[in-house]
Amino acid sequence: MATNILMPALSPTMTEGTLARWLKKEGEPVKAGDIIAEIETDKATMEFEAVDEGILGKILVQDGTEGVKVNDPIGILVEEGEAVPEGAGAAPKAAPKPEATPKQEAAPASKPASGEQQPKAATANENKPAPKPAEAGDRIFASPLARRMAKQAGLELSGIQGSGPNGRIVKADIEAAAAQPKTAPAAKAAPAAGPSTSATPAAAAAQAPKAPAAPITAPHTALPNSSMRKVIARRLAESKATVPHFYVSMDIELDALLKLRADLNSRAPKEGPGAFKLSVNDLIIKAAARVLRQFPNVNASWTDDAIIQYHDVDISVAVSIPEGLITPIVRKADQKGLAAISNEMKDLAARARSGKLKLEEFQGGGFSISNMGMYGVTDFAAIINPPQAGILAVSAGQQRPVVKDGALAIATVMTCTLSVDHRVVDGALAAEWIAAFKKVVEDPLSLML
């Protein structure tokens, strides 16, 4: 029996994704657990495992297709010797094609009355906007480059006739459409205003606000937003708009921690199973984990019904990647030694940059650390990553003048800023937490206990 292969939801925030490439071809056998495709989500490129077995009878969504909605059919699995049912293969493609195949008037004619065919015949060049109100939310076949070009030009894909295979919209179609708007805006507005019976006024109103934002006369380069960048923008905007941020900062001396790091690295084996090389960030992760265990009220999240306190100390660590930012998690960091944290963090960061993290390795966490010390940043405040209630911003260690026992001295000092959700963490608690963190960092031998 034929089974649809559906676009999976590979992260909690995923609503659509890009089918990067198929790893199986039509006609090849598939077993449960086989990796059949690579899916680009809002976080990373992830492998998609088959949950059923059979033969990959038909591929419905081709490599590189963007904007495939979760639970949309992307392929069909059949049993050995079974043919792909006609209905199963046609159903997923029927939705996006009304605008791409306007010549097939006979099929739609059986559904609407003849009165609906006449406007289509009378406006042969305008038959693409007609299906738009009914089909605008459905998938449209277009190359990734065509989608980017259309977005930059402010064009609606649903109003463009595709000249590629199976009506696919390609670069040439966008270029042709972009050349028309200078003379076509009036014509486009006319059909919107003419049949003023139902949805056309809304379409005209929706079009109006876009016009002022479109013109950019200065020389520029438009860089299309990746799925990850869109999610980062949405989540951080929501965080600043809905989470009452509160900040506490403190200068922390690093000399003792730097000495401990140098001593431990000098004694560490250079290669083999026990090899490690500690970074300052590794010790900061361990120190933050130790303090979070002391202050469970900070290792928490806000909900309308209750404050959720996490039993494990799972620390998300911000890692910069070309597409944006991702936060792999060091699980139970308070229970791990420095060497284990160091090696785990190096592995997580490397796989984050190559897009090979597993879902559970970057989803979750109860607290975050963002370290920009390697860039020489002297002070900054980080935005909370919901639903977490806290994030620690770590700046560069610099030699600064300090007063010790009434005398001027030089010390390596870094400024750390704790951002907290004020619904969960009050000011006094935030101050106590960062003071305890300062104490641990300035007396790092306690991390060895």
C-alpha positions, 0 to 999 in steps of 0.5 A: 500500500502506497504511503506518503513521505511527509516533510518532518518537523525537525525542530519545535520552531520549524514550520517549513524547510528546504529539501536540501537533497535526496539520498535515495533515488526513485526505485531504491529500497528503503528500510526503517531508519535509513537516511533518505534525505537532508532537510535544512531547518531553521537551525541546521541541515539535518538528516531525515530517517525513514520510519517505514520501509518499502520502495521509493516510488516517486519523489514529489519535491525535488532537491533544493526546493525551499519553503516546503511546509511541515507535513506536506508530502515530499515522496511516495513509498510503495511496496515491492512490485506495487505501482505508484497510484495515480492519485497519490502522485498527482495530489501533492502537485495539484495544489501548486499547479493551477497557475502554472497550467492555465491551459487545462481549462477542462478540469477546472470547468467541471467545478465552477460555473461557466460564469467563472470561465469567462473572466479567465478567457477575457483576461488571458494574461491575468489568469494567474492572480485569479487562483491566488486568493484560494491557493496563495498559501500553497507551495509554488514551484520556483528555483531558490534563485527565483525566490530570492530575486522575487523577494528583492523585487517585491514580486508575488510568485503567485502572479508569475507564469513559470517557464521551467519544467512543470511550470517551475518559476526560474530566473528568466521569469523573474527578470521578465516580470521585473521589467513590467511593473513600470507600466503594469502597476496601473493595470494590476490595480485595475483588476483589483479595483474592478471586481469589487465584490469580495477579496479584491479590496483586501488585495489592493489594501495589502498591496498599498503598504508595500509600495513605500517600502520598496524603493531603495535608490542607493546602490546596495546588495540584497542578501536573502535571509536564511531560514535560521536568520529569520528565526533568530530575528523573530525570536530575539524580537519577541524576547526583547518585546515580551521579556522584561530584561534586567541587567547586572554587571561586575568586574572579575579578576582573571589572573588566578583562573589564567594561572590554573588554566596554564598549569592544567594545560601544561600537565595535560597529555597532548594526544590520546584518549585523555588529551585536552586543552582548556580554554578560558570559556571552558572554565567559565562554563564550569564556574557558571554551572557550579553557581547555577547549582547553588542558585536553582531559582536562576536555572528556571523558566517563566510560564503563566501558571508556574516558574519551572526550575530545572533539575539538571544544569544544562548550559547553552553556549552561543556559537557563531556560524556563517548562517547566524548563531546556534547554541549547542548544550553542555548537559549536566555541566555541573557534574562534569570535569573540566577536561570533559567539558573542554572536549565536549565543547570543541566537538559541539562547536565543530559540528555546529559549524558544519551543520551536523548537530543533532536536535537534542544537542541544541534544543533545550537548556536552562541557561546561556553563555555568550562569550565575545572575549575573543573579539576584544569586546570590553562590555556588552549585554546579551538578549535572553534566549526564551524560555530561559530566564538568564544569559551571561555575557562574557567580555575580554580579559584586559589588564586594568589598574585596580586598588588592592589593600589601598595600593594601585596594582595591575590585574587582568579583569573582565566585565560580565553582565547577567541578563535575567527575566525579571519575572523569574529573577529579582534584582537581589537574586541576580546580584547574589548570583553574579557575586557568587560567580565572581568568587568562584572565578577569582578562586578557581581551585574550588572548581577542582573540588 
